[in-house]
Amino acid sequence: MPEERGLYPRMVLEEQLLFLAELKGVPRSDAAQRLAAWLERLGLARLARSSGCNELSKGMQQKAQFIATRAARARTC
């Protein structure tokens, strides 16, 4: 993963991931389902609604970046 994560530092993680998926043409409802699965799988679910990316560790930010790319794909796994 790149050193610079390209995430909005103060935006709440879940909203940011939904926004990025919508930019890639994924309907918000579909993106929300995909994101929920990935957030749970990678251990970010409890932080997603309350934390901005600047509050996450570098590793968690990299996981968020990974989730952003996966949520825009046709399949969740």
CNS distance restraints for C-alpha pairs under 8 A (distance, minus, plus):
assign (resid   1 and name CA) (resid   5 and name CA) 7.80 0.50 0.50
assign (resid   1 and name CA) (resid  62 and name CA) 6.60 0.50 0.50
assign (resid   5 and name CA) (resid  61 and name CA) 7.00 0.50 0.50
assign (resid   5 and name CA) (resid  62 and name CA) 6.77 0.50 0.50
assign (resid   5 and name CA) (resid  65 and name CA) 6.83 0.50 0.50
assign (resid   7 and name CA) (resid  16 and name CA) 7.92 0.50 0.50
assign (resid   7 and name CA) (resid  53 and name CA) 6.89 0.50 0.50
assign (resid   7 and name CA) (resid  65 and name CA) 7.55 0.50 0.50
assign (resid   8 and name CA) (resid  16 and name CA) 7.37 0.50 0.50
assign (resid   8 and name CA) (resid  53 and name CA) 6.74 0.50 0.50
assign (resid   9 and name CA) (resid  52 and name CA) 6.00 0.50 0.50
assign (resid   9 and name CA) (resid  53 and name CA) 4.75 0.50 0.50
assign (resid   9 and name CA) (resid  54 and name CA) 4.59 0.50 0.50
assign (resid  10 and name CA) (resid  52 and name CA) 4.75 0.50 0.50
assign (resid  10 and name CA) (resid  53 and name CA) 6.17 0.50 0.50
assign (resid  10 and name CA) (resid  54 and name CA) 6.13 0.50 0.50
assign (resid  11 and name CA) (resid  15 and name CA) 7.05 0.50 0.50
assign (resid  11 and name CA) (resid  16 and name CA) 6.12 0.50 0.50
assign (resid  11 and name CA) (resid  51 and name CA) 7.97 0.50 0.50
assign (resid  11 and name CA) (resid  52 and name CA) 5.02 0.50 0.50
assign (resid  11 and name CA) (resid  53 and name CA) 6.73 0.50 0.50
assign (resid  12 and name CA) (resid  16 and name CA) 6.16 0.50 0.50
assign (resid  12 and name CA) (resid  48 and name CA) 6.87 0.50 0.50
assign (resid  12 and name CA) (resid  49 and name CA) 6.29 0.50 0.50
assign (resid  12 and name CA) (resid  50 and name CA) 6.24 0.50 0.50
assign (resid  12 and name CA) (resid  51 and name CA) 5.31 0.50 0.50
assign (resid  12 and name CA) (resid  52 and name CA) 4.23 0.50 0.50
assign (resid  12 and name CA) (resid  53 and name CA) 6.84 0.50 0.50
assign (resid  13 and name CA) (resid  17 and name CA) 6.18 0.50 0.50
assign (resid  13 and name CA) (resid  47 and name CA) 7.70 0.50 0.50
assign (resid  13 and name CA) (resid  48 and name CA) 4.97 0.50 0.50
assign (resid  13 and name CA) (resid  49 and name CA) 6.51 0.50 0.50
assign (resid  13 and name CA) (resid  50 and name CA) 7.58 0.50 0.50
assign (resid  13 and name CA) (resid  51 and name CA) 6.08 0.50 0.50
assign (resid  13 and name CA) (resid  52 and name CA) 5.45 0.50 0.50
assign (resid  13 and name CA) (resid  53 and name CA) 6.02 0.50 0.50
assign (resid  13 and name CA) (resid  64 and name CA) 7.74 0.50 0.50
assign (resid  14 and name CA) (resid  18 and name CA) 6.20 0.50 0.50
assign (resid  14 and name CA) (resid  35 and name CA) 7.95 0.50 0.50
assign (resid  14 and name CA) (resid  48 and name CA) 4.86 0.50 0.50
assign (resid  14 and name CA) (resid  49 and name CA) 5.58 0.50 0.50
assign (resid  15 and name CA) (resid  19 and name CA) 6.03 0.50 0.50
assign (resid  15 and name CA) (resid  49 and name CA) 7.74 0.50 0.50
assign (resid  16 and name CA) (resid  20 and name CA) 6.17 0.50 0.50
assign (resid  17 and name CA) (resid  21 and name CA) 6.20 0.50 0.50
assign (resid  17 and name CA) (resid  35 and name CA) 7.45 0.50 0.50
assign (resid  17 and name CA) (resid  64 and name CA) 7.75 0.50 0.50
assign (resid  17 and name CA) (resid  67 and name CA) 7.69 0.50 0.50
assign (resid  17 and name CA) (resid  68 and name CA) 5.61 0.50 0.50
assign (resid  18 and name CA) (resid  22 and name CA) 6.17 0.50 0.50
assign (resid  18 and name CA) (resid  28 and name CA) 6.50 0.50 0.50
assign (resid  18 and name CA) (resid  31 and name CA) 6.11 0.50 0.50
assign (resid  18 and name CA) (resid  32 and name CA) 6.62 0.50 0.50
assign (resid  18 and name CA) (resid  35 and name CA) 7.70 0.50 0.50
assign (resid  19 and name CA) (resid  23 and name CA) 6.27 0.50 0.50
assign (resid  20 and name CA) (resid  24 and name CA) 6.69 0.50 0.50
assign (resid  20 and name CA) (resid  68 and name CA) 6.62 0.50 0.50
assign (resid  21 and name CA) (resid  25 and name CA) 6.66 0.50 0.50
assign (resid  21 and name CA) (resid  26 and name CA) 5.48 0.50 0.50
assign (resid  21 and name CA) (resid  27 and name CA) 7.82 0.50 0.50
assign (resid  21 and name CA) (resid  28 and name CA) 7.63 0.50 0.50
assign (resid  21 and name CA) (resid  31 and name CA) 6.19 0.50 0.50
assign (resid  21 and name CA) (resid  68 and name CA) 6.73 0.50 0.50
assign (resid  21 and name CA) (resid  71 and name CA) 6.23 0.50 0.50
assign (resid  21 and name CA) (resid  72 and name CA) 5.17 0.50 0.50
assign (resid  22 and name CA) (resid  26 and name CA) 4.91 0.50 0.50
assign (resid  22 and name CA) (resid  27 and name CA) 6.05 0.50 0.50
assign (resid  22 and name CA) (resid  28 and name CA) 6.24 0.50 0.50
assign (resid  22 and name CA) (resid  31 and name CA) 7.48 0.50 0.50
assign (resid  24 and name CA) (resid  72 and name CA) 6.22 0.50 0.50
assign (resid  25 and name CA) (resid  72 and name CA) 7.72 0.50 0.50
assign (resid  26 and name CA) (resid  30 and name CA) 6.58 0.50 0.50
assign (resid  26 and name CA) (resid  31 and name CA) 6.02 0.50 0.50
assign (resid  26 and name CA) (resid  72 and name CA) 6.20 0.50 0.50
assign (resid  27 and name CA) (resid  31 and name CA) 6.11 0.50 0.50
assign (resid  28 and name CA) (resid  32 and name CA) 6.02 0.50 0.50
assign (resid  29 and name CA) (resid  33 and name CA) 6.53 0.50 0.50
assign (resid  30 and name CA) (resid  34 and name CA) 6.32 0.50 0.50
assign (resid  31 and name CA) (resid  35 and name CA) 5.89 0.50 0.50
assign (resid  31 and name CA) (resid  71 and name CA) 6.15 0.50 0.50
assign (resid  31 and name CA) (resid  72 and name CA) 7.37 0.50 0.50
assign (resid  32 and name CA) (resid  36 and name CA) 6.06 0.50 0.50
assign (resid  33 and name CA) (resid  37 and name CA) 6.56 0.50 0.50
assign (resid  34 and name CA) (resid  38 and name CA) 6.42 0.50 0.50
assign (resid  34 and name CA) (resid  71 and name CA) 5.62 0.50 0.50
assign (resid  34 and name CA) (resid  76 and name CA) 5.75 0.50 0.50
assign (resid  35 and name CA) (resid  39 and name CA) 5.81 0.50 0.50
assign (resid  35 and name CA) (resid  67 and name CA) 7.05 0.50 0.50
assign (resid  35 and name CA) (resid  71 and name CA) 6.01 0.50 0.50
assign (resid  36 and name CA) (resid  40 and name CA) 6.13 0.50 0.50
assign (resid  36 and name CA) (resid  45 and name CA) 7.03 0.50 0.50
assign (resid  37 and name CA) (resid  41 and name CA) 6.09 0.50 0.50
assign (resid  37 and name CA) (resid  76 and name CA) 7.67 0.50 0.50
assign (resid  38 and name CA) (resid  42 and name CA) 6.08 0.50 0.50
assign (resid  38 and name CA) (resid  67 and name CA) 6.25 0.50 0.50
assign (resid  38 and name CA) (resid  71 and name CA) 7.95 0.50 0.50
assign (resid  38 and name CA) (resid  76 and name CA) 7.65 0.50 0.50
assign (resid  39 and name CA) (resid  43 and name CA) 5.98 0.50 0.50
assign (resid  39 and name CA) (resid  44 and name CA) 4.82 0.50 0.50
assign (resid  39 and name CA) (resid  45 and name CA) 4.67 0.50 0.50
assign (resid  39 and name CA) (resid  48 and name CA) 7.48 0.50 0.50
assign (resid  39 and name CA) (resid  67 and name CA) 7.36 0.50 0.50
assign (resid  40 and name CA) (resid  44 and name CA) 6.07 0.50 0.50
assign (resid  40 and name CA) (resid  45 and name CA) 4.91 0.50 0.50
assign (resid  42 and name CA) (resid  63 and name CA) 7.03 0.50 0.50
assign (resid  44 and name CA) (resid  48 and name CA) 5.99 0.50 0.50
assign (resid  44 and name CA) (resid  60 and name CA) 7.48 0.50 0.50
assign (resid  45 and name CA) (resid  49 and name CA) 7.82 0.50 0.50
assign (resid  46 and name CA) (resid  50 and name CA) 7.94 0.50 0.50
assign (resid  47 and name CA) (resid  51 and name CA) 5.46 0.50 0.50
assign (resid  51 and name CA) (resid  55 and name CA) 6.10 0.50 0.50
assign (resid  51 and name CA) (resid  56 and name CA) 7.31 0.50 0.50
assign (resid  52 and name CA) (resid  56 and name CA) 7.15 0.50 0.50
assign (resid  53 and name CA) (resid  61 and name CA) 6.40 0.50 0.50
assign (resid  56 and name CA) (resid  60 and name CA) 5.75 0.50 0.50
assign (resid  56 and name CA) (resid  61 and name CA) 6.04 0.50 0.50
assign (resid  57 and name CA) (resid  61 and name CA) 6.18 0.50 0.50
assign (resid  58 and name CA) (resid  62 and name CA) 6.24 0.50 0.50
assign (resid  59 and name CA) (resid  63 and name CA) 6.30 0.50 0.50
assign (resid  60 and name CA) (resid  64 and name CA) 6.19 0.50 0.50
assign (resid  61 and name CA) (resid  65 and name CA) 6.22 0.50 0.50
assign (resid  62 and name CA) (resid  66 and name CA) 6.25 0.50 0.50
assign (resid  63 and name CA) (resid  67 and name CA) 6.18 0.50 0.50
assign (resid  64 and name CA) (resid  68 and name CA) 6.18 0.50 0.50
assign (resid  65 and name CA) (resid  69 and name CA) 6.62 0.50 0.50
assign (resid  66 and name CA) (resid  70 and name CA) 6.35 0.50 0.50
assign (resid  67 and name CA) (resid  71 and name CA) 5.93 0.50 0.50
assign (resid  68 and name CA) (resid  72 and name CA) 6.83 0.50 0.50
assign (resid  69 and name CA) (resid  73 and name CA) 7.19 0.50 0.50
assign (resid  70 and name CA) (resid  76 and name CA) 6.79 0.50 0.50
assign (resid  71 and name CA) (resid  76 and name CA) 6.65 0.50 0.50
